[in-house]
Amino acid sequence: MIKLLGILDILTGGIFFVSYFYVNNIFLIFPIYLIIKSLVFIKSIVSFFDILVAIFFIMAIFGNFVIIDWIFIVWIIQKGLFSLLS
């Protein structure tokens, strides 16, 4: 199960990266997934950060891509990679 969540986190980070170049409303599935996953594991401080990432992802989908989004992209991809390696 952890490996599946890791793969989905990497996919979410990849789609977040693609949203810089190409915006599509179907991308809303990924921040919604991130929010739902964060609410399930709400006891962890990382979950609060994931909710913040999802909010910035939603803003990026609607055309408000800011420089901090690059940090969030790296965060979510590296979190997914660490999930796969554990």
Secondary structure, 3 states (H helix, E strand, C coil): CHHHHHHHHHHHHHHHHHHHHCCCHHHHHHHHHHHHHHHHCCCCHHHHHHHHHHHHHHHHHCCCCCCHHHHHHHHHHHHHHHHHHC
